Amino acid sequence: MRVIIHPDYQSTSEWVANHIASRIRSHGNGSRHFVLGLPTGSSPVGTYKELVRLHREEGLSFKNVVTFNMDEYVGLARTHPESYWTFMHRELFDHIDIPKEQVNILDGNAADLEAECDRYETKIREVGGIDLFLGGVGIDGHIAFNEPGSSLTSRTRIKTLTTDTRIANARFFDHDMERVPQRALTVGVGTVMDAREVVVIVNGHKKARALAAIVQGSVNHLWTASALQLHKRAIIACDEAACEELTVGVYRYFKDIETP
Ligand code: GLP
């Protein structure tokens, strides 16, 4: 695992966007698309802004990119302002040149939710797997909606959200936890781990405990993002504020080896 510490959220976002852009560009325009896994939440917003800028000002094209979003609420209309479908179009897809048919988002209103999850896994396999999965983490160290106690080999499925997650996400629903859906469809930890590369954005003081657990704790299903310690190519892109709970030794170690 690489831990790349940036001074603040803006520089973290720019680094992540440039990293994704360089992967897309070096993939070229061969027969296979570049397959990108994407998260929602506040963590990737700065990265999406920067990707849009790279598209508008520096010619970054998404014509050869296929995306798969990590998760979606169950039972929220697609057009609801807080559905992940709406979020992704507002923050990214409406501003870049990705062909609409290359965007994949789980349908939380499907008649058969289990079949929808299986369809998603099949489609990921059919396009040749995910090249780069971008993610964020919850304050309890969850990745996608893989809440504490999720199997570290889990696949796309229906999950009940914890009270902690519903409280954290209440900010998007007029601070009313009761309005946050109780269930979501989410890719599994195993689905994320199958990606050729995983990049996770961790920023702000409120993520400090999670970052410490993920980076210097043991691999543990209570902090599902800790599974990334077993990934061959995982990068944590974080800011200084998120590092407050790292031991001085661990902090210095990553600063030292990642300094060009
Ligand atoms: C939700 C999402 C996750 C996201 C997490 C953190 O639980 N399902 O994908 O990483 O929130 O959100 P934020 O980035 O807003 O802190």
Residues whose N, C-alpha, C, O or C-beta is under 5 A from the ligand:
A	BS01	GLP	P39 T40 G41 S42 S43 D71 G136 V137 G138 H142 A144 F145
